[in-house]
Amino acid sequence: MSTAATEQRSQLNSPDREYSLERTRNIGIAAHIDAGKTTTTERILFYTGLIHKMGEVHDGDTVTDWMSQEKERGITITSAAITCFWKQADDGLVKTFVNVPHRINIIDTPGHVDFTAEVERSMRVLDGAVAVFCGVAGVQPQSETVWRQATKYSVPRIAFVNKMDRTGADFDNAVSEMRNKLGAYAYPISLPLGAEDQLKGVIDVVSQKAILYDEDDPSGLKYEVTAVPADHKERAESAYRELLEAVADKDDAVMELVVNELPIDSVTLKAAIRRLTCSMELVPVLGGSAFKNKGVHAVVDAVVDYLPSPVDVPSAVGTDLDNDEEVEISTDDSGQFCGLAFKLWTDPFVGKLVFMRVYRGTLKKGESVLNTRTKRKERASRLLMIQADKRSDCDAVYAGDIVAIVGVKNVTTGDTLCKQGKDISLEPPTFPEPVISMAIEPKTKLDRERMSEGLQRLSEEDPTFRCFTNEETGQLIIAGMGELHLEIIRDRLLREFKVDANAGVPQIAYRETITKNASAEGKFVRQSGGRGQYGHAVINVQPAERGKGVTIDNKIVGGVIPKEFIPAVISGIEDVISGGVLANYPMVDVSVQLVDGSFHEVDSNELAFKMAGIFAFKEAAKKASLVLLEPVMKVEVTTPDEHQGDILGDLNRRRGKIISIDSKPQATILNSEVPLAEMFGYATAVRSLSKGRASYSMEPDKFEQVPTSIVNTLLDSIMPVAARS
């Protein structure tokens, strides 16, 4: 048996598992697009020995970007899970787990906002994350988004300031922006030694040692640990004092040593940094260049030293479906099995793969699990460890593992799988609503048959992708998070499902809402001999706070509408809300109260009261000053100074609102809010205006009212006047 297997186990570990819970790390690599996530992941896989040749994004040969679309476009589209193993080197630096191998499960996530669902569901199941920042651009819009997602799911982080070899790289500025823009308690534990073309290595702040890389070995495998060079010594000591003070402010053990003026050794300081990182009170920051293979070793060491194992984070909390009470899911191999399905993927060889994070217990191949949403038993015919696009079978999985199951059928993202006898539901990840849609139609009858299956599978895999039929036009509509998202969907339909389809012009996902309070009644009375129909409902409507959604409250007292008819009235109201009143778009941010009505002893029935609800809400909505809302994007454009005026003018023509203008060396950054309707084709426009030198990024921000000056034109294009009247 290996050294790892014979190591003394904690009581939480099964004797059959090779790597204990304490030596397991589940981490994600997340950042803004082009910050270097995939390159960093590729270097980690190389240095851990999983691969023997480093791939490059621009060459399309990286391990985690395995889809053909990813290789062609040089972007990450789907989050890829991969497992590697790390044994820290005994190189004279102070390390926590020297010569003790660790298993690191890594999820490389996309940076493009169109694929934000991949980041969302990954963060839901991770114990820690490495946030990668560009040393030149610092904190960018999508950096803020992934940071918020990590905070939402209480994921501890370390930060890696990458691309320190690039012209204009500024490590201190990146750290400052983390503190100011993200509110992070961020302090360097590793400093880049030099910058731009003078990047020689990194300085370990805790050990006060320098790691100098051999310039004759471009792989970064050869390095030397030395004293900090004299010209960097003052900076290294200043960073140490700053780090020590930051840790002492948060950690009582270190504070006591500081107050009593006692010496603080590196082991004590590292233990305190680990405690604060695991409790999300500190963000250790490292610098380097993944592309130039400098500083990545330190990042992997930091993952092991500072990011939590599954037993270092608070236990997952679920809901006992028998009594609706909260229960704690402690990380323990001997407990009753419980896991969360966080991703689905269709594999051409093994069929549907369900990616799952195991929170408690052990599951063996061939055993059955209960889906607590459907109440159906599912058999796990195969258990797979995932290595990007490669799979390896395993006989059992344990608490803390991230695995894939084959054989389970009626499973969707967010389902809880557990052993029968104790129905528990874990909180699923939440996803944003689609903001863009387009009509799509198959070219041939054979394409039509294949399209149905293809769209169903793609919508199962991607919670932010929707497909539905427009009842007015009979068209099949697909909806997603952006133009690129829908373009990838069409490409996957063609490549994976052999569906050739025509697509319409992308349409905006508008919403409707009301702007003032109103009351109305709805009556449905029909008498045609014999038994008639009678339903009568009175409702009040009022605007809700933006982003609060729709609420419908039953305020009926005295039985003026019998209890059995209340759901029918609410169902009628919900039907109108989902279909809209002004232009057939769903309504949002509306509060509805059902306050009065009447019924007939003989003629009243559910259908009559549903129609009464429909009539009442339509009438109330028209009285309440209906308006149309449009999605507004947060847009950041980075441009050379000489093109700033042209790009500002273009943003203004697109109804953009300039929020701020920031200056950086050799570039200006324009932060603005622009309606999505005006952003089609912007990639071409910004290249043209700047002669190809400017770049931009955008992400969904909020919904805002469409200006009155363009509402009628917009409504005419959506729905003819005759239809609206």
matplotlib code that plots the C-alpha trace (Angstrom):
import matplotlib.pyplot as plt

x = [0.0, 1.3, 2.5, -0.6, -2.9, -1.1, -1.1, -3.1, -6.7, -9.1, -12.4, -14.2, -12.3, -13.2, -10.2, -10.7, -10.0, -6.5, -6.4, -7.9, -10.4, -7.8, -5.5, -8.2, -8.8, -11.8, -10.9, -12.0, -10.0, -12.2, -11.6, -12.5, -12.1, -8.5, -7.0, -5.2, -7.4, -6.9, -3.1, -2.8, -4.7, -2.5, 0.7, -0.7, -1.4, 2.2, 3.9, 1.8, 2.9, -0.5, 0.6, 4.1, 3.7, 2.2, -0.6, -1.3, -4.8, -3.7, -2.6, -5.9, -4.1, -4.9, -6.4, -9.4, -10.4, -11.3, -14.5, -13.9, -15.5, -13.1, -10.1, -11.1, -12.1, -9.5, -12.1, -13.5, -17.2, -17.9, -16.3, -13.9, -13.2, -9.8, -7.9, -4.1, -1.8, 0.8, 3.6, 5.3, 9.0, 11.4, 13.2, 14.0, 10.7, 8.3, 5.5, 2.7, 2.6, 6.1, 6.3, 2.7, 0.8, -2.5, -5.3, -6.5, -9.8, -9.8, -12.6, -11.5, -14.5, -15.3, -14.6, -17.1, -20.3, -22.5, -21.4, -21.8, -24.0, -20.8, -19.2, -22.4, -22.8, -19.1, -18.9, -21.9, -19.9, -16.3, -14.5, -12.0, -11.1, -8.1, -9.2, -6.9, -6.4, -4.6, -1.5, -2.2, -6.0, -6.5, -10.1, -12.3, -16.2, -16.3, -13.8, -16.4, -19.1, -17.2, -16.1, -19.7, -20.6, -17.8, -19.1, -22.6, -21.7, -19.1, -16.1, -12.7, -10.2, -6.6, -5.8, -3.2, -2.1, -1.1, 0.6, 3.2, 5.5, 3.2, 4.1, 2.2, 1.8, 1.4, 1.1, 0.5, -2.3, -4.1, -4.0, -5.3, -8.2, -9.1, -9.4, -11.3, -13.5, -14.1, -13.9, -11.3, -9.0, -6.2, -2.5, 0.4, 2.1, 4.2, 5.6, 6.7, 10.5, 10.6, 8.0, 7.5, 10.6, 12.5, 10.4, 12.9, 10.9, 8.9, 9.5, 8.0, 6.8, 6.3, 9.7, 11.5, 13.2, 13.4, 12.6, 14.7, 13.9, 16.6, 16.5, 17.9, 15.0, 11.8, 9.6, 10.0, 11.0, 14.4, 14.6, 16.8, 15.7, 18.0, 18.0, 16.0, 18.2, 19.4, 17.4, 14.2, 14.8, 13.1, 9.9, 9.9, 10.3, 7.6, 5.2, 6.0, 5.2, 2.0, 0.9, 1.8, -0.2, -3.2, -3.1, -2.7, -5.8, -7.9, -6.2, -6.1, -3.1, -0.8, -2.1, -1.1, 2.4, 2.6, 1.4, 3.8, 6.6, 7.3, 8.9, 6.5, 7.9, 6.8, 4.9, 2.7, 2.1, 1.1, -1.3, -3.0, -3.2, -4.8, -7.4, -8.3, -8.4, -10.7, -13.0, -13.0, -11.4, -8.3, -7.4, -3.7, -2.4, 0.4, 2.0, 3.7, 3.2, 1.6, 2.5, 6.2, 6.0, 7.0, 5.1, 2.8, 4.5, 3.8, 0.1, -0.2, 1.6, -0.8, -3.8, -2.5, -1.3, -4.2, -7.4, -9.7, -10.2, -13.8, -13.6, -12.3, -15.5, -18.9, -21.0, -23.5, -27.1, -30.1, -33.8, -35.4, -38.4, -40.3, -40.6, -39.3, -36.5, -32.9, -30.4, -26.6, -24.8, -21.5, -18.6, -18.1, -17.5, -19.5, -22.7, -25.7, -24.9, -25.9, -24.8, -25.7, -26.0, -24.5, -24.0, -25.3, -23.3, -24.1, -21.2, -21.2, -19.8, -21.4, -24.6, -25.8, -23.2, -24.4, -21.6, -22.0, -20.4, -20.5, -21.2, -21.6, -21.2, -20.0, -21.6, -20.5, -20.9, -24.3, -26.0, -29.3, -29.9, -33.1, -33.7, -35.5, -37.2, -38.8, -39.0, -37.6, -34.9, -32.0, -29.2, -25.6, -24.4, -21.0, -19.0, -16.4, -13.5, -13.3, -10.1, -11.5, -12.7, -11.3, -13.0, -11.7, -14.0, -14.0, -15.7, -16.7, -16.8, -16.5, -17.4, -15.7, -15.3, -16.4, -17.4, -19.7, -22.5, -23.8, -27.2, -29.3, -32.0, -34.6, -32.0, -31.7, -29.1, -29.6, -31.2, -30.2, -29.3, -29.3, -29.9, -33.5, -34.9, -34.0, -35.2, -33.0, -32.8, -29.7, -29.9, -29.5, -27.4, -29.5, -29.1, -29.9, -32.8, -32.0, -31.7, -31.7, -33.7, -34.0, -36.3, -34.8, -36.2, -34.8, -34.0, -35.4, -37.8, -34.9, -33.4, -36.7, -36.7, -33.1, -33.6, -36.2, -33.7, -30.8, -32.6, -33.9, -30.4, -28.9, -31.5, -30.9, -27.2, -27.5, -29.9, -29.6, -30.6, -34.4, -36.4, -40.2, -42.8, -44.3, -48.0, -48.7, -46.5, -45.9, -42.1, -39.6, -37.6, -34.3, -33.1, -29.8, -27.4, -25.9, -25.1, -22.1, -24.2, -26.8, -24.1, -22.4, -25.8, -26.4, -22.9, -23.4, -26.7, -24.9, -21.8, -23.2, -26.7, -26.3, -29.0, -28.8, -31.1, -31.9, -31.9, -33.7, -32.3, -31.6, -34.5, -34.3, -35.9, -38.1, -40.2, -43.4, -44.2, -46.6, -45.8, -48.7, -51.4, -54.7, -57.8, -60.1, -62.7, -63.2, -66.6, -67.2, -71.0, -72.5, -76.1, -77.1, -80.0, -79.3, -76.3, -74.4, -71.0, -70.3, -67.0, -66.2, -62.9, -61.6, -57.9, -55.4, -52.1, -49.1, -45.5, -42.9, -39.3, -37.2, -35.8, -38.3, -40.3, -44.1, -46.1, -49.8, -51.5, -54.9, -56.6, -60.1, -62.0, -65.5, -65.6, -66.8, -64.9, -64.9, -61.4, -61.6, -61.9, -59.0, -56.3, -58.2, -58.2, -54.5, -53.9, -55.7, -53.6, -50.4, -51.3, -51.6, -48.4, -46.4, -47.9, -47.9, -50.5, -48.7, -46.7, -46.8, -43.7, -43.6, -44.4, -42.0, -42.0, -45.7, -47.6, -51.1, -53.7, -57.0, -59.3, -63.0, -65.4, -68.6, -69.9, -73.1, -74.2, -74.9, -73.1, -69.7, -66.8, -63.0, -63.0, -65.3, -63.1, -59.9, -61.5, -62.5, -58.8, -57.7, -60.2, -59.4, -55.7, -55.7, -58.0, -55.9, -52.7, -54.0, -55.1, -51.7, -49.7, -47.9, -44.3, -41.8, -38.5, -35.3, -32.1, -29.2, -25.6, -22.6, -20.0, -16.3, -14.2, -10.4, -9.0, -5.9, -6.3, -6.4, -9.6, -11.4, -13.6, -14.8, -15.8, -17.5, -19.5, -20.5, -21.6, -23.8, -25.4, -26.3, -28.2, -25.2, -24.8, -21.1, -20.5, -16.8, -13.6, -10.5, -6.9, -4.2, -0.8, -1.2, -5.0, -8.3, -11.1, -14.7, -17.3, -20.9, -24.4, -25.9, -29.2, -28.7, -30.8, -28.1, -25.1, -25.7, -22.6, -20.6, -17.6, -17.2, -17.9, -15.4, -12.6, -13.4, -13.4, -10.1, -8.3, -8.5, -6.7, -9.7, -11.4, -14.6, -16.5, -20.1, -22.4, -26.1, -26.7, -30.4, -33.7, -34.7, -37.7, -37.6, -37.7, -41.1, -39.6, -39.0, -41.7, -44.3, -41.7, -40.6, -44.2, -45.0, -42.1, -43.2, -46.9, -49.1, -51.3, -54.4, -53.3, -52.5, -55.9]
y = [0.0, 3.5, 6.0, 8.1, 5.1, 4.1, 7.6, 7.9, 8.6, 10.9, 9.4, 11.1, 9.1, 5.7, 3.2, 2.5, 6.0, 6.8, 10.5, 11.7, 14.5, 16.7, 16.2, 17.0, 20.4, 21.3, 24.5, 26.6, 28.9, 32.0, 35.4, 37.9, 36.7, 36.6, 37.0, 33.7, 31.1, 28.2, 29.0, 28.9, 25.6, 24.1, 25.1, 23.6, 20.3, 20.3, 21.0, 18.4, 15.8, 15.2, 16.3, 16.3, 19.1, 22.5, 23.4, 27.0, 28.5, 30.2, 26.8, 25.1, 22.2, 22.9, 20.0, 21.8, 23.6, 20.3, 21.2, 22.0, 25.4, 26.2, 25.2, 27.3, 30.4, 30.3, 30.8, 28.5, 27.7, 24.9, 24.4, 21.4, 19.3, 17.6, 16.0, 16.3, 15.5, 17.8, 17.0, 20.2, 20.4, 20.7, 23.6, 25.7, 27.7, 27.3, 25.0, 23.4, 19.9, 19.1, 15.7, 14.9, 14.4, 16.2, 15.5, 18.7, 18.7, 21.7, 23.3, 25.7, 28.1, 30.3, 34.1, 35.2, 36.6, 34.6, 31.4, 32.7, 29.7, 27.6, 29.8, 29.9, 26.2, 25.5, 28.0, 26.2, 23.0, 24.3, 24.7, 27.3, 29.4, 31.0, 34.3, 35.3, 39.0, 40.5, 42.5, 45.2, 45.5, 44.8, 44.3, 44.1, 43.8, 40.0, 39.9, 41.6, 39.2, 36.0, 37.6, 38.3, 34.7, 33.3, 35.6, 34.4, 30.8, 31.7, 30.4, 31.3, 32.7, 33.4, 35.8, 35.4, 38.6, 37.1, 38.5, 40.4, 39.9, 42.2, 45.8, 48.1, 45.4, 46.9, 44.5, 47.1, 48.7, 45.3, 44.8, 48.3, 47.7, 44.4, 46.4, 49.3, 47.7, 44.3, 45.3, 42.5, 42.3, 41.5, 41.3, 39.9, 36.7, 36.6, 39.5, 39.4, 39.9, 42.6, 43.2, 43.2, 41.9, 42.1, 39.5, 37.1, 35.3, 35.9, 36.9, 34.7, 37.4, 35.0, 33.3, 36.5, 34.4, 34.9, 32.3, 32.9, 31.0, 29.7, 31.8, 28.8, 26.6, 28.2, 25.4, 26.9, 23.6, 24.9, 27.5, 28.6, 29.8, 32.6, 35.6, 38.6, 40.7, 43.9, 46.2, 44.4, 43.9, 47.1, 46.3, 42.7, 43.8, 46.4, 43.8, 41.5, 44.3, 45.1, 41.4, 40.9, 43.9, 42.8, 39.3, 40.6, 42.9, 39.8, 36.9, 36.9, 34.5, 36.7, 39.9, 38.5, 37.9, 41.3, 43.1, 41.2, 41.9, 38.2, 36.7, 35.3, 32.5, 31.7, 28.5, 30.5, 33.3, 30.8, 29.0, 32.3, 33.2, 29.8, 30.3, 33.8, 32.6, 29.6, 32.0, 34.5, 37.2, 37.5, 37.1, 36.1, 37.6, 36.2, 37.5, 36.0, 35.0, 31.7, 32.1, 32.6, 29.8, 32.0, 31.9, 29.0, 26.7, 29.2, 29.3, 25.5, 25.6, 28.4, 26.2, 23.4, 25.7, 28.2, 27.0, 24.8, 21.0, 19.8, 19.5, 23.1, 24.7, 24.9, 21.9, 22.1, 22.9, 21.1, 20.9, 17.8, 17.3, 15.3, 18.1, 21.1, 21.7, 22.7, 19.9, 19.9, 17.7, 17.1, 15.9, 12.3, 9.1, 7.0, 9.2, 8.6, 9.4, 12.9, 14.7, 17.6, 17.3, 20.5, 19.9, 17.6, 16.7, 14.5, 12.3, 10.6, 7.4, 6.9, 9.0, 11.4, 12.3, 13.8, 15.8, 15.5, 16.9, 14.3, 16.1, 13.1, 9.3, 6.8, 5.6, 2.4, 1.4, -0.2, 1.2, 3.1, 6.7, 8.7, 11.9, 13.9, 16.2, 13.4, 10.8, 8.3, 5.8, 5.9, 3.4, 4.6, 2.0, 3.7, 6.1, 8.2, 10.4, 13.2, 14.4, 17.1, 15.0, 11.8, 9.4, 6.8, 4.3, 4.0, 1.5, 4.0, 7.7, 9.4, 12.6, 15.6, 14.0, 15.6, 12.8, 11.9, 9.3, 7.3, 5.6, 8.2, 9.6, 12.0, 14.4, 18.2, 20.7, 21.3, 18.0, 16.3, 12.6, 10.7, 7.3, 6.3, 6.8, 10.4, 12.9, 15.9, 18.8, 20.8, 24.4, 24.4, 27.0, 30.0, 31.3, 34.5, 34.8, 34.9, 38.4, 37.6, 35.3, 34.4, 32.3, 29.1, 26.7, 23.4, 23.3, 19.8, 17.3, 15.2, 18.3, 18.9, 15.4, 15.8, 19.4, 18.3, 15.9, 18.3, 21.3, 19.1, 17.9, 21.3, 22.9, 20.1, 20.8, 24.6, 26.2, 29.6, 28.3, 28.1, 27.0, 27.5, 28.0, 31.5, 30.9, 34.0, 33.1, 29.4, 30.0, 28.0, 30.5, 29.9, 32.2, 32.7, 35.1, 36.7, 36.6, 34.3, 32.0, 31.5, 31.2, 28.4, 26.6, 26.7, 25.4, 22.6, 21.7, 21.3, 19.5, 17.2, 16.6, 17.1, 19.8, 22.4, 25.4, 28.9, 31.5, 34.9, 38.2, 38.1, 39.7, 41.4, 39.8, 42.8, 42.8, 44.7, 46.3, 48.8, 52.2, 53.1, 51.5, 50.4, 48.3, 46.4, 43.8, 40.9, 39.2, 36.2, 35.5, 33.2, 32.1, 29.9, 27.7, 25.2, 25.6, 28.8, 30.2, 32.8, 34.1, 37.5, 38.8, 42.2, 42.8, 45.6, 45.9, 48.0, 48.3, 46.2, 47.2, 46.6, 43.0, 41.7, 39.7, 39.0, 38.3, 37.4, 37.5, 36.2, 38.8, 37.3, 37.3, 36.1, 33.5, 35.9, 33.6, 30.0, 28.6, 26.0, 28.8, 30.9, 28.9, 29.3, 33.1, 33.1, 30.8, 33.2, 36.1, 34.1, 33.3, 37.0, 37.9, 35.3, 36.4, 40.1, 42.8, 45.5, 43.5, 39.9, 40.0, 38.6, 41.0, 41.6, 43.5, 43.5, 43.0, 41.7, 41.3, 39.4, 41.5, 40.8, 39.0, 37.0, 33.6, 31.8, 28.7, 26.8, 28.5, 29.1, 26.8, 26.9, 27.9, 30.9, 32.2, 31.7, 33.9, 36.4, 36.5, 37.1, 39.9, 41.6, 41.6, 42.8, 45.7, 46.6, 46.5, 48.9, 51.3, 51.1, 52.7, 49.8, 50.4, 48.3, 47.4, 46.6, 44.9, 47.3, 46.1, 47.2, 48.0, 48.6, 49.8, 49.9, 52.2, 54.1, 57.8, 59.0, 57.1, 58.0, 60.8, 58.6, 55.7, 58.1, 59.6, 56.1, 55.1, 58.2, 57.4, 54.0, 55.6, 54.9, 56.5, 57.1, 56.1, 56.9, 57.4, 55.9, 56.5, 53.8, 53.9, 54.0, 53.5, 55.0, 52.8, 53.9, 52.5, 52.8, 51.5, 50.7, 49.1, 45.6, 46.6, 49.0, 46.6, 44.4, 44.4, 46.5, 44.3, 45.3, 49.0, 49.3, 47.7, 50.0, 53.2, 52.3, 50.6, 47.3, 48.7, 48.9, 46.0, 45.8, 43.6, 43.7, 41.9, 42.1, 44.8, 45.6, 46.3, 49.9, 51.6, 52.1, 55.9, 57.2, 58.6, 55.1, 53.0, 53.4, 52.6, 49.6, 48.4, 48.8, 46.5, 44.0, 44.0, 45.9, 48.7, 46.7, 43.8, 46.1, 47.7]
z = [0.0, -0.9, 1.7, 1.0, 1.7, 5.0, 6.4, 9.6, 8.8, 10.6, 11.7, 8.8, 6.2, 4.8, 5.1, 1.3, 0.0, -1.2, -0.4, 2.8, 3.0, 4.7, 1.6, -0.9, -2.6, -4.7, -6.5, -9.4, -11.7, -12.4, -14.0, -16.7, -20.3, -21.4, -17.9, -18.4, -16.6, -19.1, -19.4, -15.6, -15.5, -18.2, -16.3, -13.1, -14.9, -16.4, -13.0, -11.2, -13.9, -15.3, -18.8, -20.3, -22.8, -22.1, -24.6, -25.6, -26.0, -29.3, -30.6, -29.6, -27.8, -24.1, -22.0, -20.6, -23.8, -25.5, -27.5, -31.1, -30.7, -27.9, -29.9, -32.9, -31.0, -28.2, -25.5, -22.8, -23.3, -20.8, -17.4, -17.5, -14.4, -14.0, -11.2, -10.5, -7.6, -5.9, -3.6, -2.3, -2.9, 0.1, -1.4, 1.7, 1.6, 4.5, 3.4, 5.4, 3.8, 2.5, 0.9, 1.6, -1.7, -2.2, -4.7, -6.3, -8.3, -10.6, -12.5, -15.3, -15.9, -18.8, -18.6, -21.3, -19.7, -22.1, -20.3, -16.8, -15.8, -15.9, -13.3, -11.2, -10.9, -10.4, -7.5, -5.9, -5.4, -4.8, -1.5, -2.8, -5.9, -7.6, -9.0, -11.9, -12.7, -15.7, -14.4, -17.0, -16.9, -13.2, -12.0, -15.1, -15.3, -15.4, -12.6, -10.4, -11.6, -10.7, -7.4, -6.5, -7.5, -5.2, -2.4, -2.9, -2.3, 0.5, -1.5, 0.0, -2.6, -3.4, -6.1, -8.9, -10.7, -14.1, -17.2, -15.2, -18.2, -20.3, -21.1, -18.6, -16.0, -12.5, -9.6, -6.9, -9.0, -9.4, -5.6, -5.0, -7.4, -5.6, -2.4, -3.9, -6.5, -4.9, -1.2, -0.8, 2.3, -0.2, 0.8, -1.2, 0.0, -3.2, -5.2, -8.8, -9.0, -11.7, -14.4, -18.1, -19.9, -16.6, -14.8, -13.3, -10.6, -7.5, -3.9, -1.1, 1.4, 4.3, 4.0, 2.7, 0.0, -3.7, -6.4, -9.4, -12.6, -14.9, -18.1, -20.1, -19.1, -20.6, -19.0, -15.6, -14.0, -12.9, -10.3, -7.4, -3.9, -2.8, -0.5, -1.8, -4.1, -2.4, -4.8, -3.9, -0.1, 1.1, -1.0, 0.3, 4.0, 3.5, 2.1, 5.1, 7.6, 5.8, 5.7, 9.4, 10.4, 8.3, 9.8, 13.4, 12.9, 12.2, 14.1, 17.9, 18.2, 16.0, 17.6, 21.0, 19.8, 18.2, 21.4, 23.6, 21.1, 20.8, 17.6, 15.0, 13.0, 9.4, 10.5, 12.9, 10.3, 7.6, 10.0, 10.7, 7.0, 6.4, 9.1, 7.8, 4.2, 5.0, 6.9, 4.0, 6.1, 4.0, 0.3, -0.2, -3.5, -5.7, -8.8, -11.9, -15.5, -16.4, -20.1, -19.2, -16.6, -13.6, -10.3, -11.0, -8.5, -5.8, -6.8, -6.4, -3.1, -2.0, -3.0, -0.7, 2.1, 2.3, 0.5, 2.6, 2.3, 2.4, 6.2, 6.6, 5.3, 7.0, 6.5, 3.7, 4.8, 3.3, 3.9, 5.4, 3.0, 5.6, 8.1, 6.1, 8.7, 8.0, 8.4, 8.4, 5.9, 7.6, 5.4, 6.5, 4.5, 7.0, 6.8, 4.7, 1.0, -0.2, -3.4, -5.6, -9.4, -10.7, -14.4, -17.2, -20.3, -23.3, -24.2, -27.6, -26.2, -22.8, -23.1, -20.4, -17.8, -14.5, -12.8, -9.0, -5.9, -3.0, 0.3, 2.5, 2.5, 0.0, -3.3, -5.0, -8.6, -9.3, -6.2, -6.4, -5.3, -4.8, -6.7, -4.0, -6.6, -8.6, -5.8, -8.2, -7.7, -10.2, -10.6, -10.9, -13.4, -13.8, -11.7, -13.6, -12.6, -15.1, -16.8, -19.1, -22.2, -20.8, -18.3, -15.9, -14.2, -10.4, -8.1, -5.4, -4.7, -1.3, 0.5, -1.1, -4.5, -7.8, -10.1, -13.0, -12.9, -15.9, -15.7, -14.0, -16.3, -15.0, -13.5, -14.0, -12.8, -9.0, -8.1, -4.9, -5.0, -1.7, -0.2, 0.4, 3.9, 4.5, 1.8, 1.8, -0.6, -1.1, -2.3, -6.1, -7.9, -9.3, -12.9, -14.6, -17.1, -20.9, -22.4, -26.1, -28.4, -32.1, -34.3, -35.7, -38.2, -39.6, -43.4, -44.0, -42.5, -41.3, -39.6, -37.9, -36.3, -35.1, -33.9, -31.3, -29.6, -30.0, -28.4, -25.6, -24.7, -25.0, -22.7, -20.2, -20.1, -20.0, -17.5, -19.2, -22.6, -23.3, -26.3, -26.8, -29.5, -30.0, -29.8, -31.9, -34.9, -34.4, -34.6, -32.6, -30.4, -28.8, -26.0, -24.2, -22.6, -25.7, -29.4, -28.9, -26.7, -29.4, -32.1, -30.1, -29.7, -33.5, -34.1, -31.6, -33.2, -36.6, -35.3, -32.6, -33.8, -37.6, -37.7, -40.4, -39.5, -40.6, -37.9, -37.7, -36.4, -32.6, -30.6, -27.2, -24.2, -23.2, -20.1, -19.1, -15.8, -14.2, -12.8, -10.5, -8.3, -9.8, -9.0, -11.3, -11.3, -13.7, -14.3, -16.4, -16.8, -19.4, -19.5, -22.4, -21.0, -18.3, -16.1, -16.7, -15.8, -13.1, -11.8, -10.2, -8.8, -7.6, -7.5, -6.6, -8.4, -7.5, -8.7, -6.8, -6.2, -9.3, -9.3, -6.7, -9.2, -9.0, -5.9, -5.7, -2.3, -1.3, 0.8, 0.6, 3.9, 4.8, 2.0, -0.7, -3.0, -1.9, -1.1, -3.9, -6.5, -5.3, -7.1, -10.4, -10.0, -9.3, -12.3, -14.6, -13.2, -13.7, -17.3, -18.1, -16.3, -18.2, -21.6, -21.0, -21.7, -23.7, -26.2, -25.2, -23.0, -19.5, -16.7, -13.8, -10.5, -9.9, -6.6, -6.9, -4.1, -4.6, -2.4, -3.2, -5.5, -5.5, -6.6, -7.6, -5.7, -9.0, -11.9, -10.4, -11.4, -11.8, -15.4, -14.7, -11.9, -14.0, -16.7, -14.1, -12.9, -16.5, -17.1, -13.8, -14.2, -17.8, -16.8, -13.8, -15.8, -18.4, -15.7, -14.0, -16.8, -18.4, -19.6, -21.5, -19.9, -21.8, -20.7, -20.1, -20.3, -18.3, -21.1, -20.5, -23.5, -23.3, -26.0, -26.8, -25.9, -29.5, -30.2, -27.0, -28.6, -31.5, -29.2, -26.7, -29.5, -30.8, -27.2, -27.0, -30.3, -28.9, -26.0, -23.7, -20.3, -19.5, -15.8, -15.5, -17.5, -16.0, -17.2, -17.3, -18.8, -22.6, -22.5, -21.4, -19.9, -20.6, -18.3, -19.5, -19.5, -22.9, -23.9, -25.3, -28.3, -29.4, -29.0, -32.0, -34.2, -31.7, -32.0, -35.6, -34.8, -32.0, -34.2, -37.0, -34.8, -33.2, -36.2, -34.3, -31.2, -28.7, -26.9, -25.0, -22.6, -21.5, -19.0, -18.1, -15.5, -15.1, -16.8, -17.4, -18.9, -22.7, -23.5, -24.5, -27.7, -29.2, -27.5, -30.3, -33.0, -31.0, -30.4, -34.1, -35.0, -32.3, -32.8, -35.4, -34.1, -35.0, -32.8, -29.9, -30.0]

ax = plt.figure().add_subplot(projection="3d")
ax.plot(x, y, z, "-o")
ax.set_aspect("equal")
plt.show()
